[in-house]
Every structure is written in C-alpha cells, then in structure tokens.
Amino acid sequence: MRHASFVCFFGLPLLVVNACSSKSDAVAAASSDSGTDAVDAADPVFGGDRPVEVRVPEGYDRKKPAPLLLMLHGFSAGALSFEFYLKMSSIADAHGFFYVAPEGTVDHAGNRFWNATEACCDDDHTGVDDVKYLTGLIEEIKAFYAIDPKRIYVLGHSNGGFMANRLACDRADLFAAAVSLAGAVWQDVGKCKPSAPVGFLQIHGTADKTVLYAGDPGTPPLTAPYPGAEQTVATWGKNNGCSDALVDTGKKLHVDADLKSPETSVLEHSGCKANGSAELWKVEGAPHIFAFPPEALESTWKFLDAHAKP
C-alpha cells in the first residue's frame, strides 16, 4: 500500500456529531463516516453514481451568481465527518457561497479515497478519473444554479488536499483558487501545468506525522514520494510567475485552537501574475488533524474570495 503512512489518524470511530471544539473532537470528526451532509430532501441531487446534494446559501437570488466551494475529505473519511471537522458551511450563509462536499470512491477495504497523484491514494489501481467526476459535478451544479464562474474554489484535507492540487493543476480554467490542508502537489512538477494562474494556499502543521511537512522520498514500490509543504508552494510559485524566494510576511494567524495564539506564520512567494498566489500558513507544532477556530475559517474564506478570476 503506497500511502501506508496516511492511514493512522483515520481508523478511529466517529465519536461526536456536534461542533468540534477541541483536538480530540476534531480527530474523531475527521476520521470516518458513512453519510453526506444533510440537505432538504426537496433539493436536487447531482453526481450520478456518487450522488451529492448542494447546500444553497440563504437569500440565494438567481439573478445574482454566487461563489461555489468544493470540499474534499481525507482518505477513509467522508463528507459528513469533514463538515464536522472544519464546519465550513457555518459561514456559507454569511458569505453567500454554495457548498458541496462529494464522496470519494470506496476501495477494497471500505475506505473512501480520491485518485489524486501517484502518492495518494488509489491503492487498488482502479484508475478512477476523479478530475472528470468532480469537474462534471461542478458543471451539473452550474447548469442548475446561478454560479459565478469566476469564483469557483476547492478546499481539501490530506488526500483531499492532494486532490485539490490535482484539480488546480489540471483545470485552472475552472478553479480560481485552491486550499490544500496537509496535502501536496505532484512530486514530478512537470505533471502540473495549469493553463492559468491560480490562487494557491497550503496550510500545514509542522508536527504532522501523517503527511509530513518536509515531504517523504517514499520507499518504492511500497510508497511513492511526495513533496513537502514548502516545495509544494514553490511549485505553485513557479506556475504562477512569482518570485523564487519564500519569504515570511510577518503576518500571524490563529489556525489551531489547541495552540497558543498566534502560532501560524504566513509565508509567500510574491510578485505573482494576476490572480496567482503561492502562500503557506506554517502552523508551528500542529498535527495532521487539528481544530479550526472560527477566525481560521474566516481567514481561509477571505483568501479564497480574494482570488476570484479577473
């Protein structure tokens, strides 16, 4: 199994079904589930053989196209647990964005996964085309609702973060910005050739023992290599025409509720092309799964919506 190191945090049972306010709650919520976010039964269902409903923001007006956020869960987790983990839908109404959290394919061991890169996580070699599935899902939603084509964003955790990178690489024409939470881009940078600049943000804990902050050279043929957080951001810096140097902006954020604020440094490759960015939130001492405080959700959305397509 190529991503053996990615599994250790996701075999726990789902212990809570309410808001996660501590690290233990966040770990439990991000672990596993068997359903999707509950939406009014009258709402349409999209996604074919992997059906998903869309959360429509309050006050939606078809005459005013709204942003769409695609949320991608981690390996062996699912849409419901990912929502309990981040609670991103809690700010959807205030900011007026559509929210959709689809499910990955189920492997032979019953784990949901996205086929993102060689490092993560199609261990059964199914070859499932998740780029096609997810972009097709968005096109279905766009055909039904008034979605602003300049404000389509993706956010993924772990395996979902790898998939967010893959979508930004392959379909920069569709996605304006991407957030990779403990994910990584291709090890072979030649496989990431976006057709347009993308607003890119990497959020990564320095104490992550599942998807290592420094990356992993792998142990072929058992595990494939993946780049670290800074190398991933450097790839996006090059793709977006930014400067070579990753510099500390001096800005500080509070991203892990269990750590003393402010624990997160904001680094970036500056001078990027219009709408392009390559930003890193380096969360000192944070593990693979940690509890996001409300201010972190707001900061994440602020980043995404600052990178609408021109």
CORBELVEN-V160920 format. One record per residue. PSI is psi in radians with two decimals (NA if undefined). BURIAL is b if it has 16 or more other ideal C-beta (glycine too) atoms within 10 Angstrom, else e. Layout:
psi:PSI burial:BURIAL
psi:PSI burial:BURIAL
This chain:
psi:2.12 burial:e
psi:-0.45 burial:b
psi:0.70 burial:b
psi:-0.63 burial:e
psi:-0.21 burial:b
psi:-0.12 burial:b
psi:-0.45 burial:e
psi:-0.49 burial:e
psi:-0.08 burial:b
psi:0.16 burial:b
psi:0.08 burial:e
psi:2.63 burial:b
psi:2.75 burial:e
psi:1.92 burial:b
psi:-0.36 burial:e
psi:2.68 burial:b
psi:0.35 burial:e
psi:-3.01 burial:e
psi:2.43 burial:e
psi:2.08 burial:b
psi:0.00 burial:e
psi:2.97 burial:e
psi:-0.74 burial:b
psi:-0.67 burial:e
psi:-0.74 burial:b
psi:-0.73 burial:b
psi:-0.78 burial:b
psi:-0.75 burial:b
psi:-0.56 burial:b
psi:0.03 burial:b
psi:-1.14 burial:b
psi:2.77 burial:b
psi:3.05 burial:b
psi:0.21 burial:e
psi:-3.05 burial:e
psi:2.92 burial:b
psi:2.27 burial:b
psi:2.29 burial:e
psi:2.71 burial:b
psi:2.33 burial:e
psi:-0.37 burial:e
psi:-0.22 burial:e
psi:2.56 burial:e
psi:2.75 burial:e
psi:2.38 burial:e
psi:2.97 burial:b
psi:0.10 burial:b
psi:-2.15 burial:e
psi:-0.07 burial:e
psi:1.28 burial:b
psi:2.54 burial:e
psi:2.53 burial:b
psi:2.76 burial:b
psi:2.36 burial:b
psi:2.07 burial:b
psi:2.27 burial:b
psi:2.55 burial:b
psi:2.47 burial:e
psi:0.22 burial:e
psi:2.28 burial:e
psi:2.01 burial:e
psi:-0.39 burial:e
psi:-0.16 burial:e
psi:1.60 burial:e
psi:2.41 burial:e
psi:2.79 burial:b
psi:2.78 burial:b
psi:2.27 burial:b
psi:2.11 burial:b
psi:2.15 burial:b
psi:2.23 burial:b
psi:2.07 burial:b
psi:2.96 burial:b
psi:3.05 burial:b
psi:2.30 burial:b
psi:0.03 burial:b
psi:-2.70 burial:b
psi:3.13 burial:b
psi:-0.77 burial:b
psi:-0.81 burial:b
psi:-0.59 burial:b
psi:-0.67 burial:b
psi:-0.76 burial:b
psi:-0.52 burial:b
psi:-1.02 burial:b
psi:-0.57 burial:b
psi:0.63 burial:b
psi:-0.51 burial:b
psi:-0.27 burial:b
psi:-0.34 burial:e
psi:0.10 burial:b
psi:-0.73 burial:b
psi:-0.75 burial:e
psi:-0.60 burial:e
psi:-0.04 burial:b
psi:0.60 burial:b
psi:2.58 burial:b
psi:2.60 burial:b
psi:2.19 burial:b
psi:2.30 burial:b
psi:1.58 burial:b
psi:3.05 burial:b
psi:2.51 burial:b
psi:3.07 burial:b
psi:2.61 burial:b
psi:2.22 burial:e
psi:-3.05 burial:b
psi:-0.40 burial:e
psi:0.09 burial:e
psi:0.22 burial:e
psi:2.36 burial:b
psi:2.48 burial:b
psi:2.83 burial:b
psi:2.41 burial:b
psi:1.51 burial:b
psi:-1.14 burial:b
psi:3.13 burial:b
psi:-0.36 burial:b
psi:-0.39 burial:b
psi:2.10 burial:b
psi:0.65 burial:b
psi:1.28 burial:b
psi:-0.42 burial:b
psi:-0.02 burial:b
psi:0.76 burial:e
psi:-0.49 burial:e
psi:0.26 burial:e
psi:2.35 burial:b
psi:1.54 burial:e
psi:-0.40 burial:b
psi:-0.80 burial:b
psi:-0.77 burial:e
psi:-0.84 burial:b
psi:-0.67 burial:b
psi:-0.59 burial:b
psi:-0.69 burial:e
psi:-0.78 burial:b
psi:-0.70 burial:b
psi:-0.67 burial:e
psi:-0.80 burial:b
psi:-0.72 burial:b
psi:-0.56 burial:b
psi:-0.37 burial:e
psi:-0.70 burial:e
psi:2.83 burial:b
psi:1.62 burial:e
psi:2.35 burial:b
psi:1.96 burial:b
psi:-0.27 burial:e
psi:-0.12 burial:e
psi:1.01 burial:b
psi:2.13 burial:b
psi:2.77 burial:b
psi:2.44 burial:b
psi:2.25 burial:b
psi:2.63 burial:b
psi:2.35 burial:b
psi:-2.08 burial:b
psi:-0.64 burial:b
psi:-0.53 burial:b
psi:-0.67 burial:b
psi:-0.73 burial:b
psi:-0.60 burial:b
psi:-0.71 burial:b
psi:-0.81 burial:b
psi:-0.76 burial:b
psi:-0.71 burial:b
psi:-0.62 burial:b
psi:-0.84 burial:b
psi:-0.52 burial:b
psi:0.94 burial:b
psi:-0.28 burial:b
psi:-0.42 burial:e
psi:-0.77 burial:b
psi:2.22 burial:b
psi:-0.60 burial:b
psi:2.72 burial:b
psi:2.46 burial:b
psi:2.15 burial:b
psi:1.90 burial:b
psi:1.83 burial:b
psi:0.69 burial:b
psi:-2.86 burial:b
psi:2.77 burial:b
psi:-3.11 burial:b
psi:2.50 burial:b
psi:-0.71 burial:b
psi:1.79 burial:e
psi:-0.34 burial:b
psi:-0.25 burial:e
psi:-0.14 burial:e
psi:1.75 burial:b
psi:1.29 burial:e
psi:2.52 burial:b
psi:-0.13 burial:e
psi:2.82 burial:b
psi:2.56 burial:b
psi:2.38 burial:b
psi:2.02 burial:b
psi:2.30 burial:b
psi:2.22 burial:b
psi:2.20 burial:b
psi:2.15 burial:b
psi:2.31 burial:b
psi:2.40 burial:b
psi:-0.30 burial:b
psi:0.30 burial:e
psi:2.08 burial:b
psi:0.05 burial:e
psi:-1.01 burial:b
psi:1.80 burial:b
psi:2.41 burial:b
psi:-0.66 burial:b
psi:-0.05 burial:e
psi:-3.12 burial:b
psi:2.21 burial:b
psi:-0.21 burial:e
psi:2.95 burial:b
psi:1.27 burial:e
psi:2.50 burial:e
psi:0.11 burial:e
psi:-0.81 burial:e
psi:2.52 burial:b
psi:2.68 burial:b
psi:2.74 burial:b
psi:2.61 burial:b
psi:2.79 burial:b
psi:3.12 burial:b
psi:-0.81 burial:b
psi:-0.61 burial:b
psi:-0.67 burial:b
psi:-0.80 burial:b
psi:-0.63 burial:b
psi:-0.68 burial:b
psi:-0.76 burial:b
psi:-0.53 burial:b
psi:-0.76 burial:b
psi:-0.78 burial:e
psi:-0.60 burial:b
psi:0.18 burial:b
psi:0.52 burial:e
psi:3.06 burial:b
psi:2.78 burial:e
psi:-0.53 burial:e
psi:2.33 burial:e
psi:2.00 burial:b
psi:2.56 burial:e
psi:2.12 burial:e
psi:-0.28 burial:e
psi:-0.16 burial:e
psi:2.55 burial:e
psi:2.52 burial:e
psi:2.82 burial:b
psi:1.88 burial:b
psi:-0.54 burial:b
psi:1.98 burial:b
psi:-0.36 burial:b
psi:-0.03 burial:b
psi:2.72 burial:b
psi:2.21 burial:e
psi:2.52 burial:e
psi:2.21 burial:e
psi:-0.13 burial:b
psi:2.19 burial:b
psi:2.48 burial:b
psi:2.03 burial:b
psi:2.72 burial:b
psi:2.77 burial:b
psi:2.06 burial:b
psi:3.08 burial:e
psi:0.53 burial:e
psi:2.86 burial:b
psi:2.84 burial:e
psi:2.25 burial:e
psi:-0.24 burial:b
psi:2.59 burial:b
psi:2.81 burial:b
psi:1.62 burial:b
psi:2.53 burial:b
psi:2.22 burial:b
psi:1.81 burial:b
psi:1.88 burial:b
psi:1.73 burial:b
psi:2.10 burial:e
psi:0.04 burial:e
psi:2.50 burial:b
psi:-2.85 burial:b
psi:-0.68 burial:b
psi:2.18 burial:b
psi:2.80 burial:b
psi:2.13 burial:b
psi:2.18 burial:b
psi:2.82 burial:b
psi:-0.63 burial:e
psi:-0.48 burial:e
psi:-0.66 burial:b
psi:-0.79 burial:b
psi:-0.74 burial:e
psi:-0.66 burial:b
psi:-0.80 burial:b
psi:-0.68 burial:b
psi:-0.71 burial:e
psi:-0.87 burial:b
psi:-0.90 burial:b
psi:-0.16 burial:b
psi:-0.09 burial:e
psi:0.67 burial:b
psi:2.59 burial:b
psi:2.52 burial:b
psi:NA burial:e
